[in-house]
């Protein structure tokens, strides 16, 4: 049988213009980097379309001509021995602070990155990047007693790996941490029983009770969504109350309906935070917006008061457990006579994608709670 005589496609010479089908755009890769830079026409617009190869070549030629006449647009690769770990960390900390300043990154996350990388600098900041090994980073993480949780270790390693990827892009140094493994992602899926919920409400003050009640009955992210809710975000319709939610995490706006008991709570809170006051509806006992450190302190004190800090399950409860409780109750039809909602509906209510909602709740729920599955096959 004759073999296929069609020649294999010839790989383009390094530095040539290349086409990416995903964006339908032509690019170049600057020397010493792995970045892609879109090629622009004479009007400054990206060159699109697979058939525009000649236009892309002309744009690359114009760019090379400017690079020859003007200062180089791209830096030559920096030897890894000339860059220290401390410089890599410093540059990435500055990058995160600038991103937080313009709203592209949450300030709390930027602050966490700064603390982690400063600790890495104290451990091996004087070491050259070329001398750093994956084992050095693993040993550093193991040396910190408070980093025993897999979730914490994953967050630390994520920040460090991001810093060296940033240095690889900006400085052209080889990333010594490629292949460094992180602990697998383990979503926090602890939920409250109705008995736990009643016990919490009976042992907290009114301000914290209102905040937790709204979090559990809406599934909003406690601090970047619920704590920022104002009177201007409230709408009423013939079917009930709607909230406009602007998440600083996802940068998306969504409109969700709320249950009648939550609407009654909001109408009471509107008396002290009416439209135009610029006050959030949910405030701590001091009259200030709820912040994560304050709420964490309140919840830790509550667990100590109830003895939950020694309980194998309840010691993991937090303010965020209200969001997970909402998800599980929606899937099981807790408020709807046992008619659970779909993953797509849950994702819209909670501000997730269906894939994220399924990964966090659907898979674990079908493993731990079989009643909806039996109902789905007709044996309720």
C-alpha positions as CSV (number, residue, x, y, z in Angstrom):
1,X,0.0,0.0,0.0
2,X,1.5,3.3,-1.0
3,X,2.3,5.8,1.8
4,X,0.9,9.3,1.8
5,X,3.5,11.3,-0.1
6,X,2.2,14.7,1.2
7,X,5.2,16.5,2.7
8,X,4.9,17.6,6.3
9,X,4.4,21.3,6.8
10,X,7.7,23.1,7.1
11,X,8.3,24.9,10.4
12,X,8.8,28.7,9.9
13,X,12.2,30.2,10.7
14,X,12.6,31.5,14.2
15,X,11.6,35.2,14.3
16,X,9.1,35.0,11.4
17,X,5.5,36.1,11.5
18,X,3.2,33.4,12.6
19,X,-0.6,32.9,12.6
20,X,-2.7,31.9,15.6
21,X,-6.1,30.4,14.6
22,X,-7.6,30.9,18.1
23,X,-7.5,34.7,17.7
24,X,-7.3,34.9,13.9
25,X,-4.3,37.2,14.3
26,X,-0.7,37.3,13.1
27,X,2.1,37.6,15.7
28,X,5.8,37.7,16.3
29,X,7.9,36.3,19.2
30,X,10.6,38.8,20.3
31,X,14.1,37.3,20.6
32,X,14.9,35.7,24.0
33,X,11.2,35.6,25.1
34,X,8.2,33.4,24.8
35,X,5.7,36.2,24.5
36,X,3.6,36.8,21.5
37,X,3.2,40.3,20.1
38,X,0.5,41.1,17.6
39,X,1.6,42.5,14.3
40,X,-0.1,45.8,13.3
41,X,-0.9,47.4,10.0
42,X,-0.1,51.0,9.1
43,X,-3.3,52.2,10.9
44,X,-2.2,50.4,14.1
45,X,-4.8,47.6,13.9
46,X,-3.9,43.9,14.4
47,X,-3.5,42.0,11.1
48,X,-6.2,39.3,11.0
49,X,-7.0,36.4,8.6
50,X,-4.9,33.5,7.5
51,X,-4.7,34.8,4.0
52,X,-2.9,38.1,5.1
53,X,0.5,36.5,5.4
54,X,2.1,39.0,3.1
55,X,0.7,41.9,5.1
56,X,2.1,40.3,8.3
57,X,5.5,40.0,6.7
58,X,5.5,43.6,5.7
59,X,4.4,44.6,9.2
60,X,7.3,42.6,10.7
61,X,9.7,44.2,8.2
62,X,8.6,47.7,9.3
63,X,9.0,46.7,12.9
64,X,12.5,45.4,12.4
65,X,13.4,48.6,10.5
66,X,12.2,50.7,13.4
67,X,14.2,48.5,15.8
68,X,17.3,49.1,13.7
69,X,16.8,52.9,13.7
70,X,15.5,53.5,17.2
71,X,16.3,52.0,20.6
72,X,15.6,48.2,20.7
73,X,12.1,47.4,21.6
74,X,13.0,44.2,23.3
75,X,15.6,43.6,25.9
76,X,18.2,40.9,25.4
77,X,17.9,37.9,27.6
78,X,19.4,38.5,31.0
79,X,21.8,35.8,32.3
80,X,20.2,34.0,35.2
81,X,23.3,34.4,37.3
82,X,22.9,38.2,37.1
83,X,19.5,38.3,38.7
84,X,18.8,37.4,42.3
85,X,15.7,35.9,43.8
86,X,15.2,39.1,45.8
87,X,15.0,41.1,42.5
88,X,12.5,38.7,41.1
89,X,10.3,38.9,44.2
90,X,10.6,42.7,44.3
91,X,9.6,43.2,40.7
92,X,6.5,40.9,41.1
93,X,5.5,42.6,44.3
94,X,5.6,46.0,42.5
95,X,3.6,44.5,39.6
96,X,0.9,43.2,42.0
97,X,0.7,46.6,43.8
98,X,0.3,48.4,40.6
99,X,-2.4,46.0,39.4
100,X,-4.2,46.4,42.7
101,X,-4.0,50.2,42.4
102,X,-5.9,50.2,39.1
103,X,-8.4,47.5,40.2
104,X,-7.0,44.6,38.2
105,X,-6.2,42.7,41.4
106,X,-7.7,42.5,44.8
107,X,-5.6,44.5,47.4
108,X,-5.9,41.7,49.9
109,X,-4.4,39.2,47.4
110,X,-1.6,41.7,46.6
111,X,-0.8,42.0,50.3
112,X,-0.7,38.2,50.7
113,X,1.8,37.9,47.8
114,X,4.0,40.6,49.4
115,X,4.1,38.7,52.7
116,X,4.9,35.4,51.1
117,X,7.6,36.7,48.8
118,X,9.2,38.8,51.5
119,X,9.5,35.6,53.6
120,X,11.1,33.8,50.6
121,X,13.6,36.7,50.3
122,X,14.6,36.2,54.0
123,X,15.2,32.5,53.2
124,X,17.2,32.7,50.0
125,X,16.9,36.2,48.6
126,X,20.6,36.6,47.9
127,X,20.7,33.4,45.8
128,X,21.0,33.9,42.0
129,X,18.1,32.7,39.9
130,X,20.4,30.3,38.1
131,X,21.3,28.6,41.3
132,X,17.8,28.2,42.7
133,X,16.3,24.7,42.6
134,X,12.8,23.4,43.0
135,X,14.0,21.5,46.1
136,X,15.0,24.8,47.7
137,X,11.5,26.2,47.4
138,X,9.9,22.9,48.7
139,X,12.3,22.9,51.7
140,X,11.4,26.6,52.4
141,X,7.7,25.8,52.4
142,X,8.2,22.8,54.7
143,X,10.2,25.0,57.1
144,X,7.3,27.2,58.0
145,X,5.2,25.6,60.8
146,X,2.0,27.5,60.0
147,X,1.9,26.3,56.4
148,X,0.7,22.7,57.1
149,X,-2.6,23.1,55.3
150,X,-2.6,21.9,51.6
151,X,-4.6,25.0,50.7
152,X,-2.0,27.3,52.2
153,X,0.9,25.5,50.6
154,X,-0.9,25.7,47.3
155,X,-1.4,29.5,47.6
156,X,2.2,30.1,48.6
157,X,3.6,28.0,45.7
158,X,1.2,29.7,43.3
159,X,2.5,33.2,44.3
160,X,6.2,32.0,44.0
161,X,5.6,30.4,40.6
162,X,3.8,33.5,39.3
163,X,6.7,35.7,40.4
164,X,9.2,33.6,38.4
165,X,6.9,33.4,35.3
166,X,6.7,37.2,35.5
167,X,10.5,37.4,35.6
168,X,10.8,35.0,32.6
169,X,8.6,37.4,30.6
170,X,10.0,40.7,31.7
171,X,13.7,39.8,32.1
172,X,14.1,36.9,29.8
173,X,15.6,34.7,32.6
174,X,15.1,31.0,32.5
175,X,12.4,29.9,35.0
176,X,14.0,27.4,37.4
177,X,10.7,26.3,38.9
178,X,9.2,24.7,35.8
179,X,7.6,21.4,36.8
180,X,7.2,22.3,40.5
181,X,4.2,20.5,41.7
182,X,1.5,22.2,43.9
183,X,-1.0,20.4,46.2
184,X,-4.2,19.7,44.4
185,X,-7.1,22.1,44.8
186,X,-9.4,21.1,47.6
187,X,-12.6,23.3,47.7
188,X,-13.9,24.2,51.2
189,X,-17.2,22.5,51.1
190,X,-18.3,22.5,54.7
191,X,-22.0,23.4,55.1
192,X,-24.2,24.2,58.1
193,X,-27.1,22.1,59.3
194,X,-30.3,23.8,60.3
195,X,-29.4,23.1,64.0
196,X,-26.0,24.7,63.5
197,X,-27.6,27.7,61.9
198,X,-30.0,28.3,64.8
199,X,-27.3,27.8,67.3
200,X,-25.1,30.5,65.6
201,X,-28.0,33.0,65.4
202,X,-28.6,32.6,69.1
203,X,-25.0,33.3,70.1
204,X,-24.1,36.4,68.0
205,X,-25.1,40.0,68.1
206,X,-27.7,41.4,65.7
207,X,-25.3,42.9,63.2
208,X,-23.4,39.7,62.7
209,X,-26.6,37.6,62.7
210,X,-28.0,39.8,59.8
211,X,-24.8,39.5,57.9
212,X,-24.7,35.7,58.2
213,X,-28.4,35.3,57.5
214,X,-28.1,37.2,54.3
215,X,-25.0,35.3,53.2
216,X,-26.6,31.9,53.9
217,X,-29.8,32.8,52.0
218,X,-28.2,34.4,49.0
219,X,-24.9,32.5,48.5
220,X,-23.1,35.8,47.8
221,X,-19.3,36.1,48.5
222,X,-19.3,37.6,51.9
223,X,-16.8,40.4,51.6
224,X,-16.4,41.3,47.9
225,X,-20.2,41.2,47.2
226,X,-22.5,41.1,50.2
227,X,-20.5,43.5,52.4
228,X,-20.5,46.1,49.6
229,X,-24.3,46.0,48.9
230,X,-25.9,49.5,49.0
231,X,-29.5,50.8,48.7
232,X,-28.8,51.8,45.1
233,X,-28.3,48.1,44.3
234,X,-31.8,47.1,45.3
235,X,-34.7,46.8,42.8
236,X,-38.3,45.7,43.2
237,X,-40.4,43.9,40.7
238,X,-43.9,42.5,40.7
239,X,-42.4,39.1,41.6
240,X,-40.2,40.4,44.4
241,X,-36.9,42.0,45.3
242,X,-33.8,41.9,43.0
243,X,-30.2,42.7,43.9
244,X,-27.6,44.0,41.4
245,X,-24.3,42.4,42.4
246,X,-20.9,43.8,41.3
247,X,-18.2,41.4,42.2
248,X,-14.6,42.7,42.6
249,X,-13.4,39.2,42.1
250,X,-15.1,38.4,38.7
251,X,-15.6,42.0,37.5
252,X,-19.1,41.0,36.3
253,X,-22.5,42.4,37.0
254,X,-25.4,40.1,37.7
255,X,-29.0,40.5,38.9
256,X,-30.4,37.9,41.4
257,X,-33.8,37.5,43.1
258,X,-33.8,37.1,46.8
259,X,-36.1,35.2,49.2
260,X,-39.0,37.0,51.0
261,X,-37.3,36.8,54.4
262,X,-34.2,38.4,53.0
263,X,-36.2,41.1,51.4
264,X,-37.9,41.8,54.8
265,X,-34.4,42.1,56.4
266,X,-33.3,44.5,53.7
267,X,-36.3,46.8,54.1
268,X,-35.5,47.1,57.8
269,X,-31.8,47.9,57.0
270,X,-32.8,50.5,54.4
271,X,-34.1,52.7,57.3
272,X,-30.6,53.2,58.5
273,X,-28.9,53.2,55.1
274,X,-31.3,54.9,52.7
275,X,-30.4,55.7,49.0
276,X,-27.9,58.5,48.8
277,X,-26.3,57.8,52.2
278,X,-23.4,55.8,50.5
279,X,-23.6,53.4,53.4
280,X,-23.5,49.7,52.9
281,X,-26.6,47.9,54.2
282,X,-24.6,45.4,56.3
283,X,-22.4,47.0,58.9
284,X,-20.5,45.7,61.9
285,X,-21.6,46.8,65.5
286,X,-19.2,49.8,65.1
287,X,-21.2,51.0,62.1
288,X,-18.4,50.2,59.6
289,X,-18.5,47.9,56.6
290,X,-17.8,44.2,57.3
291,X,-14.1,43.4,56.6
292,X,-12.6,39.9,56.5
293,X,-10.4,40.3,59.6
294,X,-13.3,41.5,61.7
295,X,-15.7,38.8,60.6
296,X,-13.0,36.1,61.0
297,X,-12.4,37.3,64.6
298,X,-16.1,37.2,65.3
299,X,-16.4,33.7,63.9
300,X,-13.3,32.4,65.8
301,X,-14.7,33.8,69.1
302,X,-18.1,32.1,68.3
303,X,-16.5,28.7,67.7
304,X,-14.6,29.0,71.0
305,X,-17.8,29.9,72.8
306,X,-19.7,26.9,71.4
307,X,-16.8,24.5,71.8
308,X,-16.6,24.0,68.0
309,X,-12.9,24.6,67.9
310,X,-12.4,21.1,69.2
311,X,-15.0,19.5,66.9
312,X,-13.5,17.6,63.9
313,X,-16.1,19.0,61.5
314,X,-17.3,22.3,63.0
315,X,-13.8,23.6,63.6
316,X,-13.6,24.2,59.8
317,X,-16.8,26.4,59.7
318,X,-16.3,30.0,58.6
319,X,-18.2,32.9,57.2
320,X,-17.7,31.3,53.8
321,X,-19.5,28.2,54.9
322,X,-22.7,30.2,54.4
323,X,-22.1,30.3,50.7
324,X,-21.5,26.5,50.5
325,X,-24.6,25.9,52.6
326,X,-26.7,28.0,50.1
327,X,-25.3,25.9,47.2
328,X,-26.2,22.6,48.9
329,X,-29.6,23.8,49.9
330,X,-30.4,24.9,46.4
331,X,-29.3,21.6,44.9
332,X,-31.4,19.6,47.3
333,X,-34.5,21.9,47.1
334,X,-34.3,22.8,50.7
335,X,-36.6,25.9,50.2
336,X,-38.5,24.4,47.3
337,X,-40.2,21.3,48.5
338,X,-37.3,19.0,47.4
339,X,-37.1,20.3,43.8
340,X,-33.5,21.1,43.4
341,X,-32.1,23.5,40.9
342,X,-29.7,22.7,38.0
343,X,-26.0,23.4,38.1
344,X,-26.5,26.2,35.4
345,X,-29.1,28.0,37.6
346,X,-26.8,27.6,40.7
347,X,-23.9,29.0,38.7
348,X,-25.8,32.1,37.7
349,X,-27.0,32.8,41.2
350,X,-23.5,32.4,42.7
351,X,-21.6,34.2,40.0
352,X,-19.7,31.1,38.8
353,X,-19.4,29.3,35.5
354,X,-21.3,26.0,35.3
355,X,-18.0,24.1,35.1
356,X,-16.7,25.7,38.4
357,X,-20.1,25.2,40.1
358,X,-20.0,21.5,39.2
359,X,-16.4,21.1,40.2
360,X,-17.1,22.7,43.6
361,X,-20.6,21.4,44.4
362,X,-22.1,19.0,41.9
363,X,-19.5,16.3,42.0
364,X,-19.2,16.3,45.8
365,X,-23.0,16.6,46.2
366,X,-23.8,13.6,44.1
367,X,-21.3,11.6,46.1
368,X,-22.5,12.6,49.6
369,X,-26.2,13.2,49.0
370,X,-28.1,10.7,46.9
371,X,-31.7,11.8,47.2
372,X,-31.7,14.1,44.1
373,X,-30.2,11.3,42.1
374,X,-32.9,8.9,43.1
375,X,-35.6,11.5,42.4
376,X,-34.1,12.1,38.9
377,X,-34.4,8.4,37.9
378,X,-38.0,8.4,39.2
379,X,-37.7,6.7,42.5
380,X,-38.1,9.5,45.1
